């Protein structure tokens, strides 16, 4: 992920407007509920009580977040938080670990640092909630929702109107394929074979999500993890991106749009869309900011507890060795919600998904 000054100035304006939006959010969100699946890029505290190195429930994480330290792997809001605000939700979606019966009617965040498409991804860090486990947790939430609403037809139609965000795959590379000393995948599969196996499993999981009632699903591609400070330091590329990593990840990302198109073809009422995280994170103009972390790092790429981060966090792309700052998250969130380029989101951006969901529910009611 690379940030440029011309883009950053635009982003800083957007960030100010987003802060203002917290207080002027519309009285009703655009969709009734919002469910979030993913890894540390969207985790909002599900890992706090797990035995794992992948947790961010300590300062300086959360230094700019209105609720302080929560377990978010950034200085402020995550991509999922910002998209939720753009959808009109007045409160941040609750983590699965802390969701009450009152909370679940507006959605749940299942994200878990270290989680991957493959169950073993991230196990080197300790406990985590893989995508398969997150899907099981979602099924449990749907059962709770049914008990509360006492009407299976209503519940089934209700969840079809929701927006679903799925941001997975980074740990299948960072904490699996790129760690031959801990995982055998790079010895078993060529990069293209691994991308194919990963995409096939992901397709099955996204189909399971459809079977659980999801219809409006934003599927995020994997970002430029070869440009993260931790990978740059590990491979000793003197501040430049590790292109071999980005090339491997591209093989997976290139399979996601056809995967999404295939699900939409197989299910006539499916409205899945691909969010091009790599394309959004690669601006075409401006002066590049260096790929350096804002906080002081532990050996695993996370912030040293209680360390003092950089003073001007709006001028940094990365908060720690892997995770973006809030200002970088704002770029990705705003352009996935309202695409600035046809390549940002296909076939819909998230605002279009929300509008289609509303139109479909109105037609169903006639």
C-alpha positions as a Markdown table, in Angstrom:
| # | Residue | x | y | z |
|---|---|---|---|---|
| 1 | Unk | 0.0 | 0.0 | 0.0 |
| 2 | Unk | 1.5 | 3.3 | -1.1 |
| 3 | Unk | 0.2 | 6.8 | -0.2 |
| 4 | Unk | 0.7 | 10.0 | -2.2 |
| 5 | Unk | 0.6 | 13.6 | -1.1 |
| 6 | Unk | -2.1 | 14.6 | -3.6 |
| 7 | Unk | -4.3 | 11.7 | -2.6 |
| 8 | Unk | -3.5 | 12.3 | 1.1 |
| 9 | Unk | -4.7 | 15.9 | 1.0 |
| 10 | Unk | -8.0 | 14.6 | -0.4 |
| 11 | Unk | -8.1 | 11.9 | 2.2 |
| 12 | Unk | -7.4 | 14.4 | 5.1 |
| 13 | Unk | -10.5 | 16.4 | 4.0 |
| 14 | Unk | -12.5 | 13.2 | 3.8 |
| 15 | Unk | -11.3 | 12.2 | 7.3 |
| 16 | Unk | -12.5 | 15.5 | 8.7 |
| 17 | Unk | -15.9 | 15.1 | 7.1 |
| 18 | Unk | -16.1 | 11.6 | 8.4 |
| 19 | Unk | -15.4 | 12.8 | 11.9 |
| 20 | Unk | -18.2 | 15.3 | 11.5 |
| 21 | Unk | -20.5 | 12.6 | 10.1 |
| 22 | Unk | -20.4 | 10.8 | 13.5 |
| 23 | Unk | -22.6 | 13.6 | 14.8 |
| 24 | Unk | -24.8 | 14.1 | 11.7 |
| 25 | Unk | -25.5 | 10.5 | 10.7 |
| 26 | Unk | -28.9 | 10.0 | 9.2 |
| 27 | Unk | -31.6 | 8.8 | 11.5 |
| 28 | Unk | -32.0 | 5.5 | 9.7 |
| 29 | Unk | -29.1 | 3.5 | 8.1 |
| 30 | Unk | -29.3 | 2.6 | 4.4 |
| 31 | Unk | -29.6 | -1.1 | 5.2 |
| 32 | Unk | -31.0 | -2.7 | 8.4 |
| 33 | Unk | -27.8 | -4.6 | 9.3 |
| 34 | Unk | -24.1 | -4.9 | 8.5 |
| 35 | Unk | -22.0 | -8.1 | 9.0 |
| 36 | Unk | -18.2 | -8.1 | 8.9 |
| 37 | Unk | -15.9 | -11.0 | 8.3 |
| 38 | Unk | -12.1 | -10.7 | 8.1 |
| 39 | Unk | -8.7 | -10.5 | 9.8 |
| 40 | Unk | -6.8 | -7.8 | 11.7 |
| 41 | Unk | -7.7 | -5.2 | 9.2 |
| 42 | Unk | -11.3 | -5.3 | 10.6 |
| 43 | Unk | -10.9 | -6.9 | 14.0 |
| 44 | Unk | -12.5 | -4.7 | 16.7 |
| 45 | Unk | -11.7 | -6.8 | 19.8 |
| 46 | Unk | -12.5 | -10.4 | 19.1 |
| 47 | Unk | -8.9 | -11.4 | 19.8 |
| 48 | Unk | -8.7 | -9.6 | 23.1 |
| 49 | Unk | -9.4 | -12.7 | 25.3 |
| 50 | Unk | -7.6 | -15.2 | 23.1 |
| 51 | Unk | -4.1 | -16.6 | 23.8 |
| 52 | Unk | -2.4 | -15.1 | 20.9 |
| 53 | Unk | 0.3 | -12.5 | 19.9 |
| 54 | Unk | -2.2 | -11.1 | 17.4 |
| 55 | Unk | -4.0 | -8.7 | 19.7 |
| 56 | Unk | -4.1 | -4.9 | 19.8 |
| 57 | Unk | -5.8 | -4.2 | 23.1 |
| 58 | Unk | -3.0 | -1.9 | 24.4 |
| 59 | Unk | -1.7 | 1.6 | 23.6 |
| 60 | Unk | -0.6 | 3.1 | 21.3 |
| 61 | Unk | -3.4 | 1.3 | 19.3 |
| 62 | Unk | -6.6 | 3.3 | 19.5 |
| 63 | Unk | -4.8 | 6.6 | 20.2 |
| 64 | Unk | -7.2 | 8.4 | 17.8 |
| 65 | Unk | -10.3 | 6.2 | 18.2 |
| 66 | Unk | -13.2 | 7.8 | 20.1 |
| 67 | Unk | -13.5 | 4.8 | 22.5 |
| 68 | Unk | -9.7 | 4.5 | 23.0 |
| 69 | Unk | -8.1 | 1.1 | 23.1 |
| 70 | Unk | -10.5 | -1.6 | 21.9 |
| 71 | Unk | -8.4 | -4.2 | 20.0 |
| 72 | Unk | -8.4 | -2.4 | 16.6 |
| 73 | Unk | -5.0 | -2.8 | 14.9 |
| 74 | Unk | -4.7 | 0.9 | 14.0 |
| 75 | Unk | -4.6 | 4.3 | 15.5 |
| 76 | Unk | -8.3 | 5.0 | 14.8 |
| 77 | Unk | -11.1 | 3.5 | 12.8 |
| 78 | Unk | -10.8 | 0.4 | 10.6 |
| 79 | Unk | -12.1 | 0.1 | 7.0 |
| 80 | Unk | -15.2 | -1.6 | 8.3 |
| 81 | Unk | -15.9 | 1.2 | 10.8 |
| 82 | Unk | -15.7 | 3.9 | 8.2 |
| 83 | Unk | -17.9 | 1.9 | 5.8 |
| 84 | Unk | -20.4 | 1.5 | 8.6 |
| 85 | Unk | -20.6 | 5.2 | 9.1 |
| 86 | Unk | -21.0 | 5.8 | 5.3 |
| 87 | Unk | -23.9 | 3.4 | 5.4 |
| 88 | Unk | -25.5 | 5.6 | 8.1 |
| 89 | Unk | -25.0 | 3.5 | 11.2 |
| 90 | Unk | -24.8 | 5.8 | 14.2 |
| 91 | Unk | -22.8 | 3.3 | 16.3 |
| 92 | Unk | -19.9 | 1.0 | 15.5 |
| 93 | Unk | -20.9 | -2.6 | 14.9 |
| 94 | Unk | -20.2 | -4.8 | 17.9 |
| 95 | Unk | -17.7 | -7.5 | 18.0 |
| 96 | Unk | -18.9 | -11.1 | 18.2 |
| 97 | Unk | -17.2 | -11.5 | 21.5 |
| 98 | Unk | -19.3 | -8.7 | 23.1 |
| 99 | Unk | -22.5 | -8.6 | 21.0 |
| 100 | Unk | -25.7 | -8.4 | 23.0 |
| 101 | Unk | -29.1 | -9.4 | 21.8 |
| 102 | Unk | -29.8 | -5.7 | 21.2 |
| 103 | Unk | -26.7 | -5.3 | 19.2 |
| 104 | Unk | -27.1 | -8.2 | 16.8 |
| 105 | Unk | -30.1 | -6.8 | 15.0 |
| 106 | Unk | -27.8 | -4.2 | 13.4 |
| 107 | Unk | -25.0 | -6.6 | 12.7 |
| 108 | Unk | -21.9 | -8.3 | 14.1 |
| 109 | Unk | -18.2 | -8.0 | 13.5 |
| 110 | Unk | -16.5 | -11.5 | 13.4 |
| 111 | Unk | -13.1 | -10.3 | 12.4 |
| 112 | Unk | -10.0 | -11.8 | 14.0 |
| 113 | Unk | -6.4 | -10.9 | 13.8 |
| 114 | Unk | -4.4 | -13.7 | 12.3 |
| 115 | Unk | -7.4 | -15.3 | 10.6 |
| 116 | Unk | -7.3 | -16.7 | 7.1 |
| 117 | Unk | -9.2 | -18.6 | 4.5 |
| 118 | Unk | -7.2 | -21.7 | 5.5 |
| 119 | Unk | -7.7 | -22.8 | 9.0 |
| 120 | Unk | -4.0 | -23.1 | 9.8 |
| 121 | Unk | -3.1 | -19.6 | 8.6 |
| 122 | Unk | -2.1 | -17.5 | 11.6 |
| 123 | Unk | -1.7 | -20.4 | 14.0 |
| 124 | Unk | 2.0 | -19.4 | 14.4 |
| 125 | Unk | 0.7 | -16.4 | 16.3 |
| 126 | Unk | -1.6 | -18.4 | 18.6 |
| 127 | Unk | -5.4 | -18.5 | 18.8 |
| 128 | Unk | -7.5 | -17.0 | 16.1 |
| 129 | Unk | -10.9 | -17.3 | 14.5 |
| 130 | Unk | -10.6 | -18.5 | 10.9 |
| 131 | Unk | -13.1 | -17.7 | 8.2 |
| 132 | Unk | -14.7 | -21.2 | 8.7 |
| 133 | Unk | -15.1 | -20.5 | 12.4 |
| 134 | Unk | -16.5 | -17.0 | 11.6 |
| 135 | Unk | -19.1 | -18.6 | 9.4 |
| 136 | Unk | -20.1 | -20.9 | 12.2 |
| 137 | Unk | -20.3 | -17.9 | 14.6 |
| 138 | Unk | -22.6 | -16.2 | 12.1 |
| 139 | Unk | -24.9 | -19.2 | 12.0 |
| 140 | Unk | -25.1 | -19.0 | 15.8 |
| 141 | Unk | -26.0 | -15.3 | 15.6 |
| 142 | Unk | -28.7 | -16.1 | 13.0 |
| 143 | Unk | -30.1 | -18.6 | 15.5 |
| 144 | Unk | -30.1 | -16.0 | 18.2 |
| 145 | Unk | -31.8 | -13.5 | 15.8 |
| 146 | Unk | -34.5 | -16.0 | 15.0 |
| 147 | Unk | -35.2 | -16.6 | 18.6 |
| 148 | Unk | -35.5 | -12.8 | 19.2 |
| 149 | Unk | -37.7 | -12.1 | 16.1 |
| 150 | Unk | -39.8 | -15.3 | 16.5 |
| 151 | Unk | -40.6 | -15.3 | 12.8 |
| 152 | Unk | -38.4 | -17.4 | 10.4 |
| 153 | Unk | -39.8 | -15.7 | 7.3 |
| 154 | Unk | -39.1 | -12.3 | 8.6 |
| 155 | Unk | -35.6 | -13.2 | 9.7 |
| 156 | Unk | -34.7 | -14.8 | 6.4 |
| 157 | Unk | -35.9 | -11.7 | 4.5 |
| 158 | Unk | -34.3 | -9.4 | 7.0 |
| 159 | Unk | -30.7 | -10.7 | 6.6 |
| 160 | Unk | -31.1 | -10.6 | 2.8 |
| 161 | Unk | -31.3 | -6.8 | 3.0 |
| 162 | Unk | -28.0 | -6.5 | 5.0 |
| 163 | Unk | -24.5 | -5.5 | 3.7 |
| 164 | Unk | -21.8 | -8.1 | 4.2 |
| 165 | Unk | -18.1 | -7.3 | 4.1 |
| 166 | Unk | -15.4 | -10.0 | 3.7 |
| 167 | Unk | -11.8 | -9.0 | 3.9 |
| 168 | Unk | -9.7 | -12.2 | 4.0 |
| 169 | Unk | -6.5 | -13.6 | 2.5 |
| 170 | Unk | -3.6 | -11.6 | 3.9 |
| 171 | Unk | -2.7 | -14.1 | 6.6 |
| 172 | Unk | -2.8 | -16.9 | 4.0 |
| 173 | Unk | 0.3 | -15.3 | 2.6 |
| 174 | Unk | 1.9 | -13.4 | 5.5 |
| 175 | Unk | 1.3 | -16.1 | 8.2 |
| 176 | Unk | 1.3 | -19.2 | 6.0 |
| 177 | Unk | 2.8 | -19.3 | 2.4 |
| 178 | Unk | 5.6 | -16.8 | 3.1 |
| 179 | Unk | 6.7 | -18.7 | 6.2 |
| 180 | Unk | 8.3 | -21.9 | 4.8 |
| 181 | Unk | 10.0 | -22.5 | 8.2 |
| 182 | Unk | 6.6 | -22.9 | 9.8 |
| 183 | Unk | 4.2 | -24.0 | 7.1 |
| 184 | Unk | 4.6 | -26.5 | 4.2 |
| 185 | Unk | 2.4 | -24.8 | 1.6 |
| 186 | Unk | 5.2 | -23.1 | -0.3 |
| 187 | Unk | 6.9 | -26.5 | -0.7 |
| 188 | Unk | 3.7 | -28.2 | -1.8 |
| 189 | Unk | 2.3 | -25.5 | -4.2 |
| 190 | Unk | 3.7 | -23.2 | -6.8 |
| 191 | Unk | 2.5 | -19.6 | -6.3 |
| 192 | Unk | -0.1 | -20.1 | -9.1 |
| 193 | Unk | -1.2 | -23.5 | -7.6 |
| 194 | Unk | -1.6 | -21.9 | -4.1 |
| 195 | Unk | -3.6 | -19.0 | -5.5 |
| 196 | Unk | -5.9 | -21.5 | -7.2 |
| 197 | Unk | -6.4 | -23.7 | -4.1 |
| 198 | Unk | -7.0 | -20.6 | -2.0 |
| 199 | Unk | -9.5 | -19.2 | -4.4 |
| 200 | Unk | -11.3 | -22.5 | -4.6 |
| 201 | Unk | -11.7 | -22.7 | -0.8 |
| 202 | Unk | -12.7 | -19.1 | -0.7 |
| 203 | Unk | -15.4 | -19.7 | -3.3 |
| 204 | Unk | -16.9 | -22.5 | -1.2 |
| 205 | Unk | -16.9 | -20.2 | 1.9 |
| 206 | Unk | -18.6 | -17.4 | 0.1 |
| 207 | Unk | -21.2 | -19.8 | -1.2 |
| 208 | Unk | -21.8 | -21.0 | 2.4 |
| 209 | Unk | -22.3 | -17.3 | 3.3 |
| 210 | Unk | -25.0 | -17.1 | 0.6 |
| 211 | Unk | -26.6 | -20.3 | 2.0 |
| 212 | Unk | -26.7 | -18.5 | 5.4 |
| 213 | Unk | -28.8 | -15.7 | 3.8 |
| 214 | Unk | -26.2 | -13.2 | 2.5 |
| 215 | Unk | -27.1 | -11.5 | -0.8 |
| 216 | Unk | -25.2 | -8.2 | -0.8 |
| 217 | Unk | -21.5 | -9.1 | -0.3 |
| 218 | Unk | -18.4 | -6.9 | -0.8 |
| 219 | Unk | -15.4 | -9.1 | -1.2 |
| 220 | Unk | -12.1 | -7.3 | -0.7 |
| 221 | Unk | -8.9 | -8.3 | -2.5 |
| 222 | Unk | -5.6 | -8.6 | -0.7 |
| 223 | Unk | -3.6 | -5.4 | -0.5 |
| 224 | Unk | 0.0 | -4.8 | -1.4 |
| 225 | Unk | 1.5 | -6.8 | 1.5 |
| 226 | Unk | 4.9 | -6.7 | -0.2 |
| 227 | Unk | 4.9 | -3.0 | 0.5 |
| 228 | Unk | 4.3 | -3.3 | 4.3 |
| 229 | Unk | 7.2 | -2.1 | 6.5 |
| 230 | Unk | 7.5 | -5.6 | 8.1 |
| 231 | Unk | 8.0 | -7.4 | 4.8 |
| 232 | Unk | 10.3 | -4.8 | 3.5 |
| 233 | Unk | 12.5 | -5.1 | 6.6 |
| 234 | Unk | 12.3 | -8.9 | 6.5 |
| 235 | Unk | 13.5 | -9.1 | 2.9 |
| 236 | Unk | 16.0 | -6.2 | 3.1 |
| 237 | Unk | 14.8 | -4.3 | 0.1 |
| 238 | Unk | 15.9 | -0.9 | 1.4 |
| 239 | Unk | 12.5 | 0.7 | 1.6 |
| 240 | Unk | 11.1 | -0.6 | -1.8 |
| 241 | Unk | 8.3 | -3.0 | -2.1 |
| 242 | Unk | 9.0 | -6.8 | -2.3 |
| 243 | Unk | 7.6 | -7.3 | -5.7 |
| 244 | Unk | 7.9 | -11.1 | -5.6 |
| 245 | Unk | 5.3 | -11.1 | -2.8 |
| 246 | Unk | 3.0 | -8.7 | -4.6 |
| 247 | Unk | 3.3 | -10.9 | -7.7 |
| 248 | Unk | 2.3 | -13.9 | -5.7 |
| 249 | Unk | -0.7 | -12.1 | -4.2 |
| 250 | Unk | -1.8 | -10.8 | -7.7 |
| 251 | Unk | -2.3 | -14.4 | -8.8 |
| 252 | Unk | -4.9 | -14.8 | -6.1 |
| 253 | Unk | -6.5 | -11.3 | -6.6 |
| 254 | Unk | -6.8 | -12.0 | -10.3 |
| 255 | Unk | -9.1 | -14.9 | -9.5 |
| 256 | Unk | -11.5 | -12.9 | -7.3 |
| 257 | Unk | -13.5 | -11.0 | -9.8 |
| 258 | Unk | -14.2 | -14.2 | -11.9 |
| 259 | Unk | -15.0 | -15.9 | -8.6 |
| 260 | Unk | -17.6 | -13.2 | -7.7 |
| 261 | Unk | -19.0 | -13.2 | -11.2 |
| 262 | Unk | -19.5 | -16.9 | -11.0 |
| 263 | Unk | -21.4 | -16.7 | -7.7 |
| 264 | Unk | -23.7 | -14.1 | -9.2 |
| 265 | Unk | -24.2 | -16.3 | -12.3 |
| 266 | Unk | -25.0 | -19.4 | -10.1 |
| 267 | Unk | -27.5 | -17.5 | -7.9 |
| 268 | Unk | -29.9 | -15.1 | -9.6 |
| 269 | Unk | -30.4 | -13.0 | -6.4 |
| 270 | Unk | -26.8 | -12.9 | -5.4 |
| 271 | Unk | -25.2 | -9.4 | -5.6 |
| 272 | Unk | -21.6 | -10.1 | -4.8 |
| 273 | Unk | -19.0 | -7.5 | -5.7 |
| 274 | Unk | -15.2 | -7.4 | -5.9 |
| 275 | Unk | -13.3 | -4.5 | -4.2 |
| 276 | Unk | -10.0 | -3.9 | -5.8 |
| 277 | Unk | -7.9 | -3.1 | -2.7 |
| 278 | Unk | -4.6 | -3.2 | -4.7 |
| 279 | Unk | -5.9 | -0.8 | -7.3 |
| 280 | Unk | -7.3 | 1.7 | -4.8 |
| 281 | Unk | -4.0 | 1.6 | -2.8 |
| 282 | Unk | -1.9 | 2.4 | -5.9 |
| 283 | Unk | -2.4 | 6.1 | -6.7 |
| 284 | Unk | -1.4 | 7.3 | -10.1 |
| 285 | Unk | 0.1 | 10.7 | -9.2 |
| 286 | Unk | 1.8 | 12.6 | -6.4 |
| 287 | Unk | 4.9 | 12.1 | -4.3 |
| 288 | Unk | 5.1 | 8.7 | -2.5 |
| 289 | Unk | 5.3 | 8.6 | 1.3 |
| 290 | Unk | 7.8 | 6.2 | 2.6 |
| 291 | Unk | 6.6 | 2.7 | 3.7 |
| 292 | Unk | 7.7 | 3.1 | 7.3 |
| 293 | Unk | 5.7 | 2.5 | 10.5 |
| 294 | Unk | 4.3 | 5.2 | 12.7 |
| 295 | Unk | 4.9 | 3.3 | 16.0 |
| 296 | Unk | 7.9 | 1.5 | 17.4 |
| 297 | Unk | 7.8 | -2.2 | 16.4 |
| 298 | Unk | 8.2 | -5.5 | 18.2 |
| 299 | Unk | 10.0 | -8.2 | 16.3 |
| 300 | Unk | 6.6 | -9.5 | 15.0 |
| 301 | Unk | 5.7 | -6.2 | 13.4 |
| 302 | Unk | 3.2 | -4.9 | 16.0 |
| 303 | Unk | 3.6 | -1.8 | 18.1 |
| 304 | Unk | 5.6 | -2.0 | 21.3 |
| 305 | Unk | 3.2 | -1.7 | 24.2 |
| 306 | Unk | 2.9 | 1.9 | 25.6 |
| 307 | Unk | 5.4 | 3.2 | 23.1 |
| 308 | Unk | 5.0 | 6.8 | 21.7 |
| 309 | Unk | 3.9 | 6.8 | 18.1 |
| 310 | Unk | 4.6 | 9.4 | 15.5 |
| 311 | Unk | 3.0 | 12.8 | 16.2 |
| 312 | Unk | 1.4 | 13.4 | 12.8 |
| 313 | Unk | -0.3 | 10.2 | 12.0 |
| 314 | Unk | -2.1 | 11.7 | 9.0 |
| 315 | Unk | 1.2 | 11.7 | 7.2 |
| 316 | Unk | 1.8 | 8.0 | 7.5 |
| 317 | Unk | 0.3 | 5.1 | 5.5 |
| 318 | Unk | 1.2 | 2.4 | 8.1 |
| 319 | Unk | 0.6 | 2.5 | 11.9 |
| 320 | Unk | 2.7 | -0.6 | 12.6 |
| 321 | Unk | 4.5 | -3.1 | 10.4 |
| 322 | Unk | 1.4 | -4.4 | 8.7 |
| 323 | Unk | -1.6 | -2.3 | 9.4 |
| 324 | Unk | -2.7 | 1.0 | 7.8 |
| 325 | Unk | -3.4 | 4.2 | 9.7 |
| 326 | Unk | -6.9 | 5.6 | 9.9 |
| 327 | Unk | -6.2 | 8.0 | 7.0 |
| 328 | Unk | -5.1 | 5.2 | 4.8 |
| 329 | Unk | -8.2 | 3.2 | 5.8 |
| 330 | Unk | -10.3 | 6.2 | 4.8 |
| 331 | Unk | -9.0 | 6.0 | 1.3 |
| 332 | Unk | -9.9 | 2.4 | 0.9 |
| 333 | Unk | -13.3 | 2.7 | 2.7 |
| 334 | Unk | -14.5 | 5.8 | 0.8 |
| 335 | Unk | -13.5 | 4.5 | -2.6 |
| 336 | Unk | -15.0 | 1.0 | -2.0 |
| 337 | Unk | -18.2 | 2.8 | -0.9 |
| 338 | Unk | -18.3 | 5.3 | -3.7 |
| 339 | Unk | -15.9 | 4.1 | -6.5 |
| 340 | Unk | -13.8 | 6.8 | -8.2 |
| 341 | Unk | -12.8 | 4.5 | -11.0 |
| 342 | Unk | -14.5 | 1.6 | -12.8 |
| 343 | Unk | -11.7 | -0.6 | -11.5 |
| 344 | Unk | -12.3 | 0.2 | -7.9 |
| 345 | Unk | -15.3 | -2.0 | -7.5 |
| 346 | Unk | -17.1 | -4.5 | -9.8 |
| 347 | Unk | -19.9 | -4.9 | -10.6 |
| 348 | Unk | -21.1 | -2.5 | -7.8 |
| 349 | Unk | -19.6 | -0.3 | -5.2 |
| 350 | Unk | -21.0 | -0.6 | -1.7 |
| 351 | Unk | -23.3 | 2.4 | -2.1 |
| 352 | Unk | -24.9 | 0.7 | -5.1 |
| 353 | Unk | -25.2 | -2.5 | -3.2 |
| 354 | Unk | -27.1 | -0.7 | -0.5 |
| 355 | Unk | -29.4 | 1.0 | -3.0 |
| 356 | Unk | -30.0 | -2.3 | -4.8 |
| 357 | Unk | -30.8 | -4.0 | -1.5 |
| 358 | Unk | -33.3 | -1.3 | -0.7 |
| 359 | Unk | -34.9 | -1.5 | -4.1 |
| 360 | Unk | -35.1 | -5.3 | -4.0 |
| 361 | Unk | -36.8 | -5.3 | -0.6 |
| 362 | Unk | -39.3 | -2.7 | -1.7 |
| 363 | Unk | -40.2 | -4.8 | -4.8 |
| 364 | Unk | -40.5 | -7.9 | -2.6 |
| 365 | Unk | -43.0 | -6.1 | -0.4 |
| 366 | Unk | -45.3 | -5.1 | -3.4 |
